[in-house]
């Protein structure tokens, strides 16, 4: 997540500088989805975190997937969505964000490289990772969802290269581990802080919207994770010899949450946005039972995958769509 967002920032910055040099008007075209693991973020914060002058000619945008209904499904909601975009573009032009300092860029380069290495060491470096992923999440069952863009089946015995982007994100959201949206980011921040650069991280949080938005996104993702529920998926669906992987990931998640809380100087996640925290807590009341139902339904479904009970299959699909609706922008 850190590596991708920093690469995107630098690409936008380079385009702005080049077009200004050549006297060309630049309008960036964003394909926006709901999922943070694939680059999504709350629209207003995301736009204000872009490089200076990248919005001076406005913005062209595509909303994707379930976010079309969430953001444009009712006339009043659609008007509010357009208000958010318009106000963010006006603010970005009237009160532009600061140019990142040289030391901020250096730290971001380090965070990008370190977090990417940590991510790859787990996802590509552990031979048990893909078998664990396919057991601990409903990734293989997602192809049965009645969606127009449902993922085509790929080799169920393949490696990381056989995974598709949408079910990769969607499946981790289902078992409440949200892995692609946070893996590597918190550990990389902690490493930088351990090297004595905590004061630079603190300054970036306070003065640079790009970085503070990334940290805010981490807080939101963490508030939707649930290690106990994730453990239920492991203990009921995963071979015992692969449990260590889930335990390691949950330990890392807990450590990353502490790192982010140390930056916000608060005792609870999203303490500065209590209305959003309350909204997430309210939805969790409904999604938590769906997760427990899903674990049992997956267990039954996998007992006879070639001849599943139609009732079990339908119930499983309902839990998948219900959890996705409850998790919102991580699915």
C-alpha positions as CSV (number, residue, x, y, z in Angstrom):
1,X,0.0,0.0,0.0
2,X,2.8,2.5,0.9
3,X,4.9,1.6,-2.1
4,X,1.9,1.9,-4.6
5,X,0.6,5.2,-3.2
6,X,4.1,6.8,-3.2
7,X,4.7,5.6,-6.8
8,X,1.4,7.1,-7.8
9,X,2.2,10.4,-6.1
10,X,5.5,10.7,-7.8
11,X,3.9,9.8,-11.2
12,X,1.3,12.5,-10.8
13,X,4.0,15.0,-9.7
14,X,6.1,14.2,-12.7
15,X,3.1,14.7,-15.1
16,X,2.3,18.0,-13.5
17,X,5.9,19.3,-13.9
18,X,6.2,18.0,-17.5
19,X,2.9,19.5,-18.7
20,X,3.6,22.8,-17.1
21,X,7.0,22.9,-18.8
22,X,5.4,22.1,-22.2
23,X,2.4,24.4,-21.7
24,X,-0.1,21.6,-21.8
25,X,-3.3,21.5,-19.7
26,X,-3.5,18.4,-17.6
27,X,-6.7,16.8,-16.3
28,X,-6.0,13.6,-14.3
29,X,-8.5,10.7,-14.8
30,X,-9.1,8.6,-11.7
31,X,-10.7,5.2,-11.7
32,X,-11.8,5.0,-8.1
33,X,-13.1,2.0,-6.3
34,X,-14.1,1.4,-2.7
35,X,-11.2,-0.7,-1.7
36,X,-8.2,0.7,0.1
37,X,-6.2,-2.4,-0.9
38,X,-6.5,-1.3,-4.5
39,X,-6.0,2.4,-4.0
40,X,-9.3,3.7,-2.7
41,X,-9.8,6.2,0.0
42,X,-12.5,8.7,1.2
43,X,-12.8,11.0,-1.8
44,X,-12.2,14.4,0.0
45,X,-9.1,13.2,1.8
46,X,-7.8,11.4,-1.2
47,X,-8.0,14.5,-3.4
48,X,-6.4,16.8,-0.8
49,X,-3.5,14.4,-0.5
50,X,-2.5,14.7,-4.2
51,X,0.5,16.7,-5.3
52,X,0.2,20.5,-5.5
53,X,-1.3,21.8,-8.8
54,X,-2.5,18.3,-9.8
55,X,-6.1,19.5,-9.6
56,X,-5.8,22.9,-11.2
57,X,-7.9,21.8,-14.2
58,X,-10.4,19.8,-12.2
59,X,-10.7,16.1,-12.2
60,X,-12.3,13.4,-14.3
61,X,-13.4,10.4,-12.2
62,X,-15.0,7.0,-12.5
63,X,-16.6,5.4,-9.5
64,X,-16.5,1.6,-9.6
65,X,-18.4,-1.4,-8.3
66,X,-20.6,-1.2,-5.3
67,X,-19.5,2.4,-4.6
68,X,-21.7,3.7,-7.5
69,X,-24.8,2.6,-5.4
70,X,-23.4,3.9,-2.1
71,X,-22.4,7.3,-3.5
72,X,-24.8,8.0,-6.3
73,X,-27.8,5.7,-5.7
74,X,-30.1,8.4,-4.3
75,X,-30.4,12.0,-5.6
76,X,-29.6,13.6,-2.2
77,X,-26.6,11.3,-1.7
78,X,-25.4,12.0,-5.3
79,X,-25.5,15.7,-4.7
80,X,-23.5,15.3,-1.5
81,X,-20.9,13.2,-3.4
82,X,-20.5,15.9,-6.0
83,X,-20.2,18.5,-3.2
84,X,-17.3,16.5,-1.7
85,X,-15.5,16.4,-5.0
86,X,-16.1,20.1,-5.8
87,X,-15.1,21.3,-2.3
88,X,-11.9,19.2,-2.3
89,X,-10.9,20.5,-5.8
90,X,-11.6,24.1,-4.7
91,X,-9.7,23.7,-1.4
92,X,-6.7,22.0,-3.2
93,X,-6.4,25.0,-5.5
94,X,-7.1,27.8,-3.0
95,X,-5.1,26.2,-0.1
96,X,-2.7,23.9,-1.9
97,X,-0.9,21.2,0.2
98,X,2.8,21.8,0.9
99,X,5.6,20.5,-1.4
100,X,7.2,17.6,0.5
101,X,10.5,18.4,2.1
102,X,13.6,16.5,0.9
103,X,13.7,14.5,4.2
104,X,10.1,13.5,3.8
105,X,10.8,12.2,0.4
106,X,13.8,10.2,1.7
107,X,11.6,8.7,4.5
108,X,8.9,7.8,2.0
109,X,11.5,6.1,-0.3
110,X,12.6,4.1,2.7
111,X,9.0,3.3,3.8
112,X,8.2,2.2,0.3
113,X,11.1,-0.1,-0.1
114,X,10.9,-1.6,3.4
115,X,7.1,-2.2,3.4
116,X,7.3,-3.7,-0.1
117,X,10.0,-6.1,1.0
118,X,8.0,-7.1,4.1
119,X,4.9,-7.7,2.0
120,X,6.7,-9.8,-0.6
121,X,8.5,-11.8,2.1
122,X,5.1,-13.0,3.3
123,X,3.0,-13.2,0.1
124,X,5.8,-14.6,-2.2
125,X,8.4,-15.8,0.3
126,X,6.4,-18.4,2.3
127,X,5.6,-21.5,0.3
128,X,2.6,-22.1,2.5
129,X,1.0,-18.7,1.9
130,X,-1.3,-19.4,-1.1
131,X,-2.6,-22.7,0.3
132,X,-3.3,-20.9,3.6
133,X,-5.0,-18.0,1.8
134,X,-7.3,-20.3,-0.1
135,X,-8.2,-22.3,3.0
136,X,-8.7,-19.3,5.4
137,X,-10.9,-17.2,3.0
138,X,-13.8,-17.9,0.6
139,X,-11.6,-17.0,-2.4
140,X,-12.4,-20.2,-4.3
141,X,-16.1,-19.8,-3.6
142,X,-16.4,-16.2,-4.9
143,X,-16.7,-17.4,-8.5
144,X,-20.2,-18.6,-7.6
145,X,-21.4,-15.1,-6.7
146,X,-24.0,-13.8,-9.2
147,X,-22.0,-10.8,-10.3
148,X,-21.5,-9.5,-13.8
149,X,-17.8,-9.1,-13.2
150,X,-17.3,-12.2,-11.2
151,X,-13.7,-13.5,-11.3
152,X,-13.0,-16.3,-13.7
153,X,-11.6,-19.4,-12.0
154,X,-7.9,-19.8,-12.2
155,X,-5.6,-22.7,-11.3
156,X,-6.6,-23.5,-7.7
157,X,-3.2,-25.1,-7.1
158,X,-1.2,-22.2,-8.6
159,X,1.0,-19.7,-6.8
160,X,0.6,-16.0,-6.2
161,X,0.6,-15.3,-10.0
162,X,-2.7,-17.3,-10.3
163,X,-4.5,-14.9,-7.9
164,X,-6.8,-12.2,-9.4
165,X,-6.8,-8.7,-8.0
166,X,-10.5,-8.3,-7.0
167,X,-11.0,-11.7,-5.3
168,X,-7.6,-11.2,-3.6
169,X,-8.9,-8.1,-1.9
170,X,-12.4,-9.3,-1.5
171,X,-11.5,-12.6,0.2
172,X,-9.2,-11.0,2.9
173,X,-12.0,-8.6,3.7
174,X,-14.4,-11.5,4.2
175,X,-12.3,-13.1,7.0
176,X,-11.7,-9.7,8.6
177,X,-7.9,-9.8,8.3
178,X,-7.9,-7.1,5.5
179,X,-4.3,-8.2,4.7
180,X,-3.5,-6.3,1.4
181,X,-4.5,-2.9,2.9
182,X,-2.0,-2.9,5.8
183,X,0.7,-5.6,5.4
184,X,4.1,-4.0,5.5
185,X,3.0,-0.4,6.2
186,X,3.0,-0.4,10.0
187,X,6.1,-2.5,10.3
188,X,8.0,-0.2,8.0
189,X,6.9,2.9,10.0
190,X,8.0,1.2,13.2
191,X,11.4,0.4,11.6
192,X,11.9,4.1,10.6
193,X,11.0,5.2,14.1
194,X,13.4,2.7,15.7
195,X,16.1,4.2,13.5
196,X,15.6,7.5,15.3
197,X,13.5,9.2,12.7
198,X,10.3,9.3,14.7
199,X,10.3,13.1,14.7
200,X,10.2,13.2,10.9
201,X,7.3,10.7,10.9
202,X,5.5,13.0,13.4
203,X,6.1,16.0,11.3
204,X,4.8,14.2,8.2
205,X,1.7,13.2,10.0
206,X,1.0,16.8,11.1
207,X,2.1,18.8,8.0
208,X,1.7,16.6,4.9
209,X,-1.8,15.6,3.8
210,X,-0.5,12.8,1.6
211,X,1.1,10.9,4.6
212,X,-1.6,11.8,7.2
213,X,-4.2,10.3,4.8
214,X,-2.3,7.1,4.5
215,X,-2.1,6.8,8.3
216,X,-5.8,7.6,8.5
217,X,-6.6,4.9,6.0
218,X,-4.6,2.4,8.1
219,X,-6.6,3.4,11.2
220,X,-9.9,2.8,9.3
221,X,-8.8,-0.6,8.0
222,X,-7.6,-1.6,11.5
223,X,-10.9,-0.6,13.0
224,X,-12.6,-3.1,10.7
225,X,-10.3,-6.1,11.4
226,X,-11.1,-8.7,14.0
227,X,-8.4,-11.1,15.0
228,X,-10.7,-13.4,17.0
229,X,-13.0,-13.9,13.9
230,X,-9.9,-14.5,11.7
231,X,-8.8,-17.1,14.1
232,X,-12.2,-18.9,13.8
233,X,-11.6,-19.2,10.1
234,X,-8.2,-20.7,10.7
235,X,-9.2,-23.2,13.3
236,X,-12.3,-24.5,11.4
237,X,-11.0,-24.3,7.8
238,X,-7.2,-24.5,7.7
239,X,-4.9,-27.5,8.2
240,X,-3.3,-27.3,11.6
241,X,0.2,-27.2,10.1
242,X,-0.6,-23.9,8.4
243,X,-2.0,-22.2,11.6
244,X,1.3,-20.6,12.2
245,X,0.8,-18.2,9.3
246,X,-2.4,-16.8,10.6
247,X,-0.9,-16.4,14.1
248,X,2.1,-14.5,12.7
249,X,-0.2,-12.2,10.7
250,X,-2.4,-11.5,13.6
251,X,0.6,-10.7,15.8
252,X,1.9,-8.3,13.2
253,X,-1.5,-6.7,12.9
254,X,-1.6,-6.1,16.7
255,X,1.9,-4.6,16.6
256,X,0.9,-2.4,13.7
257,X,-2.1,-1.1,15.5
258,X,0.1,-0.1,18.4
259,X,2.4,1.7,16.0
260,X,-0.4,3.7,14.5
261,X,-1.9,4.6,17.9
262,X,1.5,5.8,19.0
263,X,1.4,8.3,16.0
264,X,-2.1,9.5,16.8
265,X,-1.3,9.7,20.6
266,X,-4.8,8.2,21.3
267,X,-5.9,5.1,23.1
268,X,-8.5,4.1,20.5
269,X,-8.5,3.9,16.7
270,X,-10.2,6.8,14.9
271,X,-10.6,8.7,18.1
272,X,-10.6,12.0,16.1
273,X,-13.4,10.7,13.8
274,X,-15.8,9.3,16.5
275,X,-18.9,9.4,14.1
276,X,-17.1,7.1,11.6
277,X,-15.9,4.8,14.5
278,X,-19.5,4.6,15.8
279,X,-20.7,3.8,12.3
280,X,-18.2,0.9,11.9
281,X,-19.0,-0.4,15.4
282,X,-22.7,-0.3,14.6
283,X,-22.2,-2.3,11.4
284,X,-20.0,-4.8,13.1
285,X,-22.9,-5.8,15.3
286,X,-24.5,-7.2,12.1
287,X,-21.4,-8.5,10.3
288,X,-19.8,-10.4,13.2
289,X,-22.6,-13.1,13.2
290,X,-22.4,-13.3,9.4
291,X,-18.7,-14.1,9.8
292,X,-19.4,-17.0,12.2
293,X,-22.2,-18.3,9.9
294,X,-19.8,-18.1,7.0
295,X,-17.2,-20.2,8.7
296,X,-19.7,-23.0,9.4
297,X,-21.2,-22.7,5.9
298,X,-17.8,-22.9,4.3
299,X,-17.0,-26.0,6.3
300,X,-20.2,-27.7,5.1
301,X,-19.7,-26.5,1.5
302,X,-16.2,-27.9,1.3
303,X,-17.3,-31.3,2.6
304,X,-18.9,-32.0,-0.8
305,X,-17.8,-29.3,-3.2
306,X,-18.8,-31.3,-6.3
307,X,-22.4,-31.8,-5.0
308,X,-23.1,-29.0,-2.5
309,X,-26.5,-28.4,-0.9
310,X,-28.3,-25.6,-2.7
311,X,-29.4,-24.2,0.6
312,X,-25.9,-24.1,2.0
313,X,-24.6,-22.5,-1.2
314,X,-27.3,-19.8,-1.2
315,X,-26.8,-19.1,2.5
316,X,-23.0,-18.8,1.9
317,X,-23.5,-16.3,-0.9
318,X,-25.8,-14.3,1.3
319,X,-23.1,-14.1,4.0
320,X,-20.5,-13.0,1.4
321,X,-22.7,-10.1,0.2
322,X,-23.7,-9.2,3.7
323,X,-20.2,-8.9,5.0
324,X,-19.2,-6.9,1.9
325,X,-22.0,-4.5,2.5
326,X,-21.0,-4.1,6.2
327,X,-17.3,-3.6,5.5
328,X,-17.9,-1.0,2.7
329,X,-14.7,0.5,1.4
330,X,-12.4,-2.4,2.2
331,X,-14.3,-4.7,-0.2
